[in-house]
Structures are given as structure tokens and as C-alpha cells.
């Protein structure tokens, strides 16, 4: 996400766009870490199937962002 945006891509997720515009890359990373820690704190017994599903979705988004970044002019 950060690499693609730095090359001129537009963030499609309005929440992520707001985080980046309001707090910058550091705020975006801090928010991701914070949400992950809160989630793990409140749901410590989460099933491995859910973790695998969330990781799969996250990887798919990262792959999409990589594809977008590779198509942008440098």
C-alpha cells in the first residue's frame, strides 16, 4: 500500500486513505499494529482457520497492491 501510494496510486479503502492523509505512513502502520494487538487481546482463542483466512485476504490485497505498483510509471 505505502509503496503503491508513494508511486502515485490512489488508496481505494476510505478508512486507509483517511489514516494516510491524517496520520501519514507511520500512523497507518501504528493503526495496523494496534488493531492486530487489540484483536489478539480480545480474541486469544481464535481458531487457526480464521487466522488462515485473514492472512489469505491480506496476502491477496498485498498482491493486488504489488500489481498496481508495478504498472505505475517510475
Rosetta silent file (secondary structure, phi, psi, omega in degrees, C-alpha in Angstrom):
SEQUENCE: XXXXXXXXXXXXXXXXXXXXXXXXXXXXXXXXXXXXXXXXXXXXXXXXXXXXXXXXXXXXXXXXXXXXXXXXXX
SCORE:     score description
SCORE:     0.000 S_00000001
   1 L     0.000  -52.025 -176.666    0.000    0.000    0.000 S_00000001
   2 H   -64.246  -39.394  179.467    2.615    2.508    1.044 S_00000001
   3 H   -65.604  -46.927 -179.567    4.847    1.761   -1.943 S_00000001
   4 H   -61.740  -43.390  179.070    1.992    1.995   -4.452 S_00000001
   5 H   -64.395  -38.003  179.281    0.743    5.258   -2.916 S_00000001
   6 H   -65.593  -22.845  178.129    4.278    6.683   -2.975 S_00000001
   7 L   -90.756   -1.590  176.555    4.345    5.992   -6.720 S_00000001
   8 L   112.656    1.164  178.221    1.070    7.860   -7.257 S_00000001
   9 L   -69.399  155.813  177.094   -1.603    5.188   -6.772 S_00000001
  10 L  -101.552  131.909  177.660   -4.861    6.192   -5.103 S_00000001
  11 L   -74.071  124.717 -176.868   -5.907    4.290   -1.990 S_00000001
  12 L   -83.433  -27.508 -178.918   -9.345    2.785   -2.619 S_00000001
  13 L   -79.803  118.040 -176.272  -10.178    1.957    1.009 S_00000001
  14 H   -64.093  -30.646  178.384  -11.637    5.144    2.562 S_00000001
  15 H   -69.182  -47.240  178.745  -10.507    4.208    6.082 S_00000001
  16 H   -64.189  -41.044  178.613   -6.919    3.581    4.987 S_00000001
  17 H   -58.842  -45.118  179.557   -6.996    6.738    2.831 S_00000001
  18 H   -62.871  -44.278  178.283   -8.117    8.778    5.863 S_00000001
  19 H   -58.196  -45.583 -178.962   -5.412    7.229    8.059 S_00000001
  20 H   -65.646  -43.033 -179.235   -2.729    8.028    5.483 S_00000001
  21 H   -68.909  -35.154 -175.079   -3.970   11.576    4.893 S_00000001
  22 H   -86.378  -42.776 -172.137   -4.406   12.309    8.602 S_00000001
  23 H  -117.725   -6.572  179.617   -1.501   10.483   10.235 S_00000001
  24 H    76.394 -177.403 -178.216    0.866    9.577    7.392 S_00000001
  25 H   -58.709  -39.858  179.891    2.610    6.237    6.861 S_00000001
  26 H   -63.063  -39.988  177.204    3.678    5.926   10.496 S_00000001
  27 H   -66.674  -38.055  177.303    0.106    6.382   11.682 S_00000001
  28 H   -62.105  -47.361  179.708   -1.122    3.817    9.179 S_00000001
  29 H   -64.687  -43.461  179.208    1.422    1.260   10.398 S_00000001
  30 H   -61.058  -40.551  178.825    0.669    2.063   14.054 S_00000001
  31 H   -63.820  -42.708  179.042   -3.066    1.602   13.423 S_00000001
  32 H   -62.691  -43.693  178.485   -2.490   -1.788   11.779 S_00000001
  33 H   -64.747  -44.591 -179.623   -0.320   -2.942   14.678 S_00000001
  34 H   -61.284  -44.586  178.780   -2.794   -1.571   17.228 S_00000001
  35 H   -63.259  -41.882  178.844   -5.797   -3.277   15.650 S_00000001
  36 H   -61.723  -45.782 -179.626   -3.897   -6.564   15.474 S_00000001
  37 H   -65.485  -41.795  176.790   -2.877   -6.365   19.142 S_00000001
  38 H   -61.744  -43.899  179.936   -6.408   -5.431   20.264 S_00000001
  39 H   -60.378  -46.965 -179.858   -7.860   -8.278   18.245 S_00000001
  40 H   -66.097  -31.966  178.651   -5.426  -10.787   19.733 S_00000001
  41 H   -68.332  -44.451 -175.742   -6.086   -9.440   23.229 S_00000001
  42 H   -85.559  -18.013  179.540   -9.868   -9.769   22.998 S_00000001
  43 L  -130.689   61.554 -175.552   -9.902  -12.990   20.952 S_00000001
  44 L   -67.791  -21.551 -177.735   -6.910  -15.023   22.226 S_00000001
  45 L   -99.542   26.530 -177.755   -8.572  -18.344   21.375 S_00000001
  46 L   -60.873  141.050 -176.826   -9.223  -17.503   17.732 S_00000001
  47 L   -72.519  151.572  179.452   -9.241  -20.566   15.534 S_00000001
  48 H   -64.940  -26.951  177.480   -6.367  -21.195   13.161 S_00000001
  49 H   -63.490  -40.290  178.556   -8.883  -21.348   10.299 S_00000001
  50 H   -67.306  -42.008  178.376   -9.825  -17.712   10.885 S_00000001
  51 H   -60.626  -43.391  178.626   -6.158  -16.712   11.075 S_00000001
  52 H   -63.016  -42.989  179.191   -5.501  -18.517    7.781 S_00000001
  53 H   -62.263  -47.938 -179.531   -8.492  -16.803    6.150 S_00000001
  54 H   -63.596  -41.656  177.449   -7.451  -13.326    7.324 S_00000001
  55 H   -62.897  -38.516  177.571   -3.864  -13.935    6.220 S_00000001
  56 H   -62.993  -43.461  178.301   -5.120  -15.073    2.816 S_00000001
  57 H   -64.100  -44.384  179.512   -7.190  -11.917    2.374 S_00000001
  58 H   -61.661  -41.603  177.674   -4.271   -9.759    3.493 S_00000001
  59 H   -64.708  -37.936  178.325   -1.944  -11.519    1.037 S_00000001
  60 H   -64.193  -41.963  177.431   -4.441  -11.019   -1.774 S_00000001
  61 H   -64.191  -43.249  179.003   -4.594   -7.273   -1.042 S_00000001
  62 H   -62.579  -40.603  177.998   -0.799   -7.092   -0.917 S_00000001
  63 H   -64.042  -41.020  177.351   -0.534   -8.936   -4.249 S_00000001
  64 H   -62.523  -45.092  179.779   -3.041   -6.533   -5.798 S_00000001
  65 H   -62.871  -36.967  177.015   -1.091   -3.545   -4.478 S_00000001
  66 H   -64.013  -42.087  178.519    2.119   -5.011   -5.889 S_00000001
  67 H   -62.985  -44.804  178.743    0.484   -5.437   -9.285 S_00000001
  68 H   -61.235  -46.875 -178.172   -0.780   -1.851   -9.227 S_00000001
  69 H   -62.068  -35.480 -178.267    2.641   -0.522   -8.158 S_00000001
  70 H   -71.729  -18.905 -179.599    4.378   -2.468  -10.932 S_00000001
  71 H   -92.673   -7.803 -178.344    2.136   -0.818  -13.542 S_00000001
  72 L   -84.490  146.080  176.257    2.835    2.755  -12.384 S_00000001
  73 L   -67.523  145.742 -178.770    5.480    4.862  -14.109 S_00000001
  74 L   -98.770    0.000    0.000    8.644    5.312  -12.097 S_00000001
